[in-house]
Amino acid sequence: MAEAERWAAGTDGPAYAIDAQTAIKVTDGVAEVVSEGRWKLFNPAVTKGDRAGARRR
């Protein structure tokens, strides 16, 4: 996880670490995490007006 955190620190937008029981569904620019496993969202802050985000289902 520490390596994923270091990688995510170098990205400009949201970054996810997901396992094999997780998927990311994007509809109209909105990300939705569909999971029965484990996942973590890094850098969740998005600029105002940006529709990207994450919801857990």
Secondary structure, DSSP 8 states (H G I E B T S, - for coil): -HHHHHHHHT-SS-EEEE-TTEEEEEETTEEEEEESS-EEEES----TT----EEE-
